Amino acid sequence: MYRTHFNLTELPFTLTPNTHYFYNLAGHHEAFNILMMHLKSGEGFIKITGKVGSGKTLLCRMLLEHLGEDFFTAYIPNPDLEAITLRKSLAQELNISEEHFSDQHKLLSAINQRLIELHTQGKKVVLVIDEAQALPTESLETLRLLTNLETRSSKLLQIVLFGQSELDARLNQGSLRQLKQRIGFSSKLPLLKYSELRAYINHRLKVAGYQNNKSLFTYAARWYLFHKSQGVPRLINIFCHKALMSAYGRGNQKVMLRDVMEACKDTESSPTHHNLAIIIGLLIAVTGICFLFLGGF
C-alpha cells in the first residue's frame, strides 16, 4: 500500500469512525459543546441530524468517550428494533438481569428501579442511539414514554438521537408530535466548507504520521476534491484514499489533479466531457492567478 511511500504509520482516510481523527470542524465542535452542556443540565431529549456521511457516528463516539464519571451511558448503534426489543436492549445496557425480560411489566419496573439506583449514586443516565431514523414509530413512542421516568426534580433518563435528515421528516408526522415536543435541543450538522478542507486533510495525515510541512495535495487536487465531494466528509475520505493510491501507483510524492479525478471516476459515474472541460478550464485559470500573486503552491 502507499503508507511507506508517503512515510505514514497508518492509513489516514479509512471510514472507521476513529475518534483520534476527529477534527474540530466549526459545526461539529459547536454541536459537541452544546451536547455536553445540555446533558450536564439534564435535558430529556436531544437530537442531532445530518446528511449521510456528515460525521454523525464519529461525533457520537466522541460524546461517548468524553462523558465523565458522572454519567452512565447506554449505547444502541443499530436501532431497527421493535419496541419490546428496544426495551430489552436498554435493559441489557443497564446491566439488568434477563430474568426480568419475559414479562414487559416486570421489565419496565426493573428499568425504573435501576434508573433510580443509578440516580441515587449521583449518575446521569444517557441513552445514545445512532441511526435513529431506522427506529419504527412504535419504538420512537416507547422512547418518549421512557423519558416520563423521573423524580420530583430531574429526569431519570436522557436520550440523544443521532440520525439522518429523514428523522426530521418522520418527527413532523402527527403521530409523533408529542415526541417532537419533548426534544429540548436539536442541531443539524453542516457539511465541510472549502475553507476547512486543507486543514481537515492535513489533520488526518498528521495523525497518520505524515511529517512533511508541505501540503501533500496540490491546490488543483483539493479544488476538484471539494467540487466532487460537496463537502461530505465520508466522500472526502474515500476520494483521498483512492487518490493516494493513484499517486503511489504513478510514483509521485504529491497528489495531483489527475489522481483525484481518477479516484472520483472509480467511485462514481464520470462527469460529462462538457462539464469536465469547464472544470479543467477554471482550474487552469485559478492556478495561473495563484502563480502570479502567490508565487506558486
C-alpha positions as CSV (number, residue, x, y, z in Angstrom):
1,M,0.0,0.0,0.0
2,Y,1.1,3.7,0.0
3,R,1.9,4.0,3.7
4,T,5.7,3.6,3.2
5,H,5.7,5.7,0.1
6,F,4.4,8.7,1.9
7,N,6.0,7.9,5.3
8,L,2.7,7.2,7.1
9,T,2.3,4.9,10.1
10,E,-1.3,4.1,9.3
11,L,-3.9,4.7,6.6
12,P,-5.3,8.3,7.2
13,F,-8.6,8.1,5.4
14,T,-10.3,4.9,6.5
15,L,-14.1,5.0,7.0
16,T,-13.9,3.6,10.6
17,P,-15.1,6.3,13.0
18,N,-11.8,6.6,14.9
19,T,-12.0,9.4,17.4
20,H,-8.3,10.1,17.1
21,Y,-9.1,11.5,13.7
22,F,-11.8,13.8,14.9
23,Y,-11.2,17.3,13.6
24,N,-12.9,20.3,15.2
25,L,-14.9,21.5,12.2
26,A,-16.9,24.5,13.3
27,G,-20.3,22.9,13.1
28,H,-19.2,19.7,14.8
29,H,-17.3,21.5,17.5
30,E,-20.4,23.6,18.3
31,A,-22.7,20.6,18.3
32,F,-20.4,18.7,20.6
33,N,-20.1,21.6,23.1
34,I,-23.8,22.1,23.2
35,L,-24.4,18.4,23.6
36,M,-22.2,18.3,26.7
37,M,-23.8,21.4,28.1
38,H,-27.4,20.2,27.7
39,L,-26.6,16.7,29.1
40,K,-25.0,18.2,32.2
41,S,-28.0,20.4,32.7
42,G,-30.4,17.4,32.5
43,E,-32.3,17.8,29.1
44,G,-34.7,15.0,28.5
45,F,-34.3,14.6,24.7
46,I,-31.6,15.8,22.3
47,K,-31.5,15.3,18.5
48,I,-28.5,15.6,16.1
49,T,-29.2,15.1,12.4
50,G,-27.2,15.4,9.2
51,K,-26.8,14.0,5.7
52,V,-25.3,10.6,5.0
53,G,-21.5,10.8,5.6
54,S,-21.6,14.1,7.5
55,G,-19.8,12.7,10.6
56,K,-22.7,11.8,12.9
57,T,-21.3,8.5,14.1
58,L,-17.8,9.9,14.8
59,L,-19.4,12.7,16.8
60,C,-21.5,10.1,18.6
61,R,-18.3,8.2,19.5
62,M,-16.7,11.4,20.7
63,L,-19.6,12.0,23.0
64,L,-19.5,8.5,24.5
65,E,-15.7,8.9,25.2
66,H,-16.0,12.3,26.8
67,L,-18.9,11.8,29.1
68,G,-17.2,11.6,32.5
69,E,-17.7,9.6,35.7
70,D,-20.9,11.5,36.5
71,F,-22.6,9.7,33.6
72,F,-23.8,6.2,33.0
73,T,-24.1,5.6,29.2
74,A,-26.2,3.1,27.2
75,Y,-25.4,2.9,23.5
76,I,-27.6,1.3,20.8
77,P,-25.8,1.5,17.4
78,N,-28.4,-0.4,15.3
79,P,-31.8,0.6,16.3
80,D,-34.0,-1.1,13.8
81,L,-35.8,-2.7,16.8
82,E,-39.3,-3.2,17.7
83,A,-40.5,-1.6,20.9
84,I,-40.1,-4.8,23.0
85,T,-36.6,-5.5,21.7
86,L,-35.7,-1.8,22.3
87,R,-36.6,-2.0,26.0
88,K,-34.6,-5.3,26.3
89,S,-31.6,-3.7,24.6
90,L,-31.8,-0.8,27.1
91,A,-32.1,-3.2,30.0
92,Q,-29.0,-5.1,28.8
93,E,-27.1,-1.8,28.7
94,L,-28.2,-1.0,32.2
95,N,-26.9,-4.5,33.3
96,I,-30.4,-5.7,34.3
97,S,-30.7,-9.5,34.7
98,E,-32.5,-11.3,31.8
99,E,-34.8,-13.0,34.3
100,H,-37.0,-9.8,34.0
101,F,-37.2,-10.0,30.2
102,S,-40.1,-12.4,29.9
103,D,-42.8,-10.0,31.3
104,Q,-43.0,-6.5,30.0
105,H,-44.4,-5.1,33.2
106,K,-41.6,-6.6,35.2
107,L,-39.0,-5.3,32.6
108,L,-40.3,-1.7,32.9
109,S,-40.3,-2.0,36.6
110,A,-36.7,-3.3,36.6
111,I,-35.6,-0.4,34.3
112,N,-37.3,2.1,36.5
113,Q,-35.7,0.6,39.6
114,R,-32.2,0.5,38.0
115,L,-32.5,4.2,36.9
116,I,-33.5,5.2,40.5
117,E,-30.5,3.2,41.8
118,L,-28.1,5.0,39.4
119,H,-29.7,8.3,40.3
120,T,-29.0,7.8,44.0
121,Q,-25.4,7.1,43.1
122,G,-25.2,10.5,41.5
123,K,-25.2,9.2,37.9
124,K,-26.9,10.9,35.0
125,V,-28.1,8.1,32.7
126,V,-27.8,8.8,29.0
127,L,-29.1,6.6,26.2
128,V,-27.4,7.3,22.9
129,I,-29.0,5.9,19.7
130,D,-27.2,6.1,16.4
131,E,-29.0,5.8,13.0
132,A,-32.2,6.8,14.8
133,Q,-34.1,7.3,11.6
134,A,-34.4,3.5,11.4
135,L,-36.5,3.3,14.6
136,P,-40.0,2.1,14.0
137,T,-42.7,4.6,15.0
138,E,-43.8,2.4,18.0
139,S,-40.2,2.3,19.2
140,L,-39.9,6.1,19.0
141,E,-43.1,6.4,21.1
142,T,-41.5,3.9,23.6
143,L,-38.6,6.3,23.9
144,R,-41.0,9.2,24.7
145,L,-42.6,7.1,27.4
146,L,-39.3,6.2,28.9
147,T,-38.5,9.9,29.4
148,N,-41.6,10.0,31.7
149,L,-39.5,8.2,34.3
150,E,-38.4,10.9,36.7
151,T,-38.0,12.1,40.2
152,R,-39.7,15.3,41.5
153,S,-36.7,17.4,40.3
154,S,-35.0,15.6,37.4
155,K,-35.2,13.1,34.6
156,L,-34.0,9.6,35.3
157,L,-33.1,9.0,31.6
158,Q,-31.8,11.4,29.0
159,I,-31.9,10.4,25.3
160,V,-29.7,11.5,22.4
161,L,-30.8,10.6,18.9
162,F,-28.3,10.7,16.1
163,G,-30.0,10.3,12.7
164,Q,-30.1,11.1,9.0
165,S,-32.2,14.0,7.8
166,E,-35.2,11.6,7.3
167,L,-35.6,11.6,11.1
168,D,-36.7,15.2,11.0
169,A,-39.3,14.4,8.4
170,R,-40.6,11.5,10.5
171,L,-40.9,13.6,13.6
172,N,-43.1,16.1,11.7
173,Q,-45.7,13.3,11.4
174,G,-48.8,13.9,13.5
175,S,-48.4,10.6,15.3
176,L,-45.0,11.7,16.7
177,R,-45.9,15.3,17.6
178,Q,-45.7,14.5,21.4
179,L,-42.2,13.2,20.9
180,K,-41.1,16.2,18.9
181,Q,-42.3,18.5,21.7
182,R,-40.1,16.7,24.2
183,I,-36.9,17.5,22.2
184,G,-35.2,20.2,24.3
185,F,-32.3,20.7,21.8
186,S,-31.7,19.8,18.2
187,S,-28.8,20.5,15.8
188,K,-28.2,19.8,12.1
189,L,-24.5,19.0,11.3
190,P,-23.3,21.2,8.4
191,L,-21.0,19.8,5.7
192,L,-17.4,20.7,5.5
193,K,-16.6,24.1,4.0
194,Y,-13.9,24.6,1.3
195,S,-12.0,26.9,3.7
196,E,-11.8,23.9,6.1
197,L,-10.7,21.3,3.5
198,R,-7.0,21.8,3.6
199,A,-6.8,21.8,7.4
200,Y,-9.1,18.7,7.5
201,I,-6.8,16.7,5.1
202,N,-3.6,17.9,6.9
203,H,-5.0,16.9,10.3
204,R,-5.8,13.3,9.2
205,L,-2.4,13.0,7.5
206,K,-0.6,14.3,10.6
207,V,-2.4,11.8,12.9
208,A,-1.4,9.1,10.5
209,G,2.3,10.1,10.8
210,Y,2.9,12.5,7.9
211,Q,5.6,14.9,9.0
212,N,6.2,17.0,5.9
213,N,5.0,20.6,6.4
214,K,4.2,21.0,2.7
215,S,0.7,20.1,1.5
216,L,0.5,16.6,0.1
217,F,-2.5,17.5,-2.1
218,T,-2.0,20.3,-4.7
219,Y,-4.4,23.2,-4.9
220,A,-6.0,21.9,-8.1
221,A,-6.4,18.4,-6.5
222,R,-8.1,20.0,-3.4
223,W,-10.4,22.2,-5.6
224,Y,-11.6,19.2,-7.6
225,L,-11.9,17.1,-4.5
226,F,-14.2,19.6,-2.9
227,H,-16.2,20.1,-6.1
228,K,-16.9,16.3,-6.3
229,S,-17.5,15.6,-2.6
230,Q,-19.6,18.7,-2.0
231,G,-18.0,18.8,1.5
232,V,-19.3,15.4,2.7
233,P,-16.5,14.1,5.0
234,R,-17.1,10.4,4.1
235,L,-16.7,11.1,0.4
236,I,-13.6,13.2,1.0
237,N,-12.1,10.3,2.9
238,I,-13.0,7.8,0.1
239,F,-11.6,10.1,-2.6
240,C,-8.4,11.0,-0.7
241,H,-7.7,7.3,0.0
242,K,-8.0,6.4,-3.7
243,A,-6.1,9.5,-4.8
244,L,-3.2,8.5,-2.6
245,M,-3.3,5.0,-4.2
246,S,-3.2,6.7,-7.6
247,A,-0.3,8.9,-6.7
248,Y,1.6,5.9,-5.3
249,G,0.9,3.9,-8.4
250,R,2.4,6.7,-10.5
251,G,5.4,7.1,-8.2
252,N,4.6,10.7,-7.3
253,Q,5.2,12.4,-4.0
254,K,2.3,14.7,-4.5
255,V,-1.4,14.1,-5.1
256,M,-2.2,15.8,-8.3
257,L,-5.5,16.8,-10.0
258,R,-5.2,13.6,-12.2
259,D,-5.1,11.4,-9.1
260,V,-8.3,12.9,-7.6
261,M,-10.1,12.7,-11.0
262,E,-9.2,9.0,-11.2
263,A,-10.4,8.5,-7.6
264,C,-13.7,10.2,-8.3
265,K,-14.1,8.3,-11.6
266,D,-13.5,5.0,-9.8
267,T,-16.1,5.9,-7.2
268,E,-19.0,7.3,-9.2
269,S,-20.1,7.9,-12.8
270,S,-17.8,10.2,-14.7
271,P,-18.9,13.8,-15.4
272,T,-19.8,14.7,-19.0
273,H,-17.0,15.8,-21.2
274,H,-18.6,19.3,-21.4
275,N,-18.7,19.8,-17.7
276,L,-15.2,18.3,-17.3
277,A,-13.8,20.8,-19.8
278,I,-15.3,23.7,-18.0
279,I,-13.9,22.5,-14.7
280,I,-10.4,22.0,-16.0
281,G,-10.5,25.4,-17.7
282,L,-11.4,27.0,-14.4
283,L,-8.7,25.2,-12.6
284,I,-6.1,26.3,-15.1
285,A,-7.2,29.9,-14.8
286,V,-7.2,29.8,-11.0
287,T,-3.8,28.1,-11.0
288,G,-2.4,30.9,-13.2
289,I,-3.6,33.5,-10.8
290,C,-2.1,31.7,-7.8
291,F,1.3,31.6,-9.5
292,L,1.1,35.3,-10.4
293,F,0.1,36.5,-6.9
294,L,1.4,33.8,-4.6
295,G,4.5,32.6,-6.4
296,G,3.1,29.1,-6.9
297,F,1.9,26.5,-4.4
